[in-house]
Amino acid sequence: MPPLKDPQRLRHYRQALRCWNCTGYVVYHPLAHDWIRSNLGVTQRAFSELMW
C-alpha cells in the first residue's frame, strides 16, 4: 500500500486503528521482548510505538 498523503485520510486511518486497539505488526521473539523490558524499561507496545 502506498503511503497516505492526504492528512485527513491518514488521521481517519490512525483513528480507526486506535478504536480497534491495533498494536501494530511488530512481533518480537521472547528473548528480544525480555531484553527490551529489562534494559530499556518499556513495554513491547511502547517500544513499537517509538519505532513508528
C-alpha positions as CSV (number, residue, x, y, z in Angstrom):
1,M,0.0,0.0,0.0
2,P,1.5,3.4,-0.9
3,P,1.9,5.9,1.9
4,L,-1.2,8.0,2.6
5,K,-0.5,11.6,1.6
6,D,-3.9,13.1,2.4
7,P,-3.7,14.3,6.1
8,Q,-7.4,13.9,6.7
9,R,-7.4,10.3,5.4
10,L,-4.3,9.5,7.4
11,R,-6.0,10.9,10.5
12,H,-9.1,8.8,10.0
13,Y,-7.0,5.7,9.3
14,R,-5.0,6.1,12.5
15,Q,-8.2,6.8,14.5
16,A,-9.7,3.6,13.2
17,L,-6.6,1.7,14.3
18,R,-6.8,3.2,17.8
19,C,-10.5,2.2,18.0
20,W,-9.7,-1.4,17.1
21,N,-6.8,-1.4,19.6
22,C,-4.4,-2.4,16.9
23,T,-0.9,-2.7,18.3
24,G,0.9,-2.9,15.0
25,Y,2.7,-5.5,13.0
26,V,5.9,-5.8,15.1
27,V,6.3,-9.3,16.6
28,Y,9.1,-9.9,18.9
29,H,11.0,-13.1,19.8
30,P,10.6,-13.8,23.5
31,L,14.3,-13.2,24.1
32,A,14.1,-9.8,22.5
33,H,10.9,-8.9,24.4
34,D,12.6,-9.8,27.7
35,W,15.7,-7.7,26.7
36,I,13.6,-4.6,25.8
37,R,11.7,-4.8,29.1
38,S,14.7,-5.3,31.3
39,N,17.2,-3.0,29.6
40,L,15.0,-0.2,28.3
41,G,12.3,-0.3,30.9
42,V,9.4,0.0,28.4
43,T,6.7,-2.3,27.3
44,Q,6.7,-4.0,23.9
45,R,3.9,-1.8,22.7
46,A,5.6,1.4,23.9
47,F,8.8,0.4,22.1
48,S,6.9,-0.4,18.9
49,E,5.1,3.0,19.0
50,L,8.5,4.7,19.4
51,M,9.8,3.0,16.3
52,W,6.6,4.0,14.4
